[in-house]
Amino acid sequence: MAIDFAIKDHIATITLNRPERLNALDEQHYQALSDAWIEVRDNPDIRVAIVTGAGDRAFCVGADIKSYSPASRGWADLWLTQRQPLLNRGLEVWKPIISAVHGYCLGGGLTLMLATDIRIATPDAKFGLSEVKRGIVAANGGTQRIAQQLPYPIAMEMLLGGGTMDADRAAHFGLVNKVVPREDLMAEAQRYAENIAANAPLAVQASKELAVRSRDVDTATGLRLEQMVARTLRQTEDAQEGRLAFIEKRQPKFTGQ
């Protein structure tokens, strides 16, 4: 299965490894990707993950259209909401995810990137949601997250026109964090990952969850959730270690406990 998965120093690296198809995903690859995200979510040794694409031409161009037949599924599938969970389909993964993007990042590739937390891109990266050109919509979060993460008229330009955005414009509008030369892409993503992995895992995951949930609750509720989580984290071993390390002027050794 061409979804490569590796773990080193608390960092998982997921590589979409189908360069001959621009890392397009068929049913089998979507299942393997789903399994990878569940491993990231459930494995306590993983603190952060990087997702990238193999080859020189693409991060991911989404679904392998040639492999899908519109008549192959029954309508009952529409209510299998927990089937084959994906990051961009609503799977709750509170460990930070970093995208390392080069080349084409289109359709489901872009909706995948939109579900990640930090994005590093190369100058040749091209971002687009071209589904309307094929009579469908940008599913798996495409119609939802693009308008949350870009100014409304820019989001509508992408969503309704089906065109592409280059890396510089994506950085200008905050769709990606940084644009780096191709040869520096993975090193820069790794640098971000190592910085995050060095922090207290429970505090990092709590911070991500609170920030994400803040989009769906009123401020008073969000502040109360923050207060409850903050009080809870103060009782953890990592909080005690962080305090002692600060007093002793040393690097903390966090365990996620």
Secondary structure, DSSP 8 states (H G I E B T S, - for coil): --EEEEEETTEEEEEE--GGGTT-B-HHHHHHHHHHHHHHHH-TT--EEEEEE-SSSEEE--B-GGG--TTSS-GGGGG-TTSS--GGGT----S-EEEEE-SEEETHHHHHHHTSSEEEE-TT-EEE--GGGGTS--TTTHHHHHHHHS-HHHHHHHHHH--EEEHHHHHHTTSSSEE--GGGHHHHHHHHHHHHHTS-HHHHHHHHHHHHHTTTS-HHHHHHHHHHHHHHHTTSHHHHHHHHHHHTTS-------
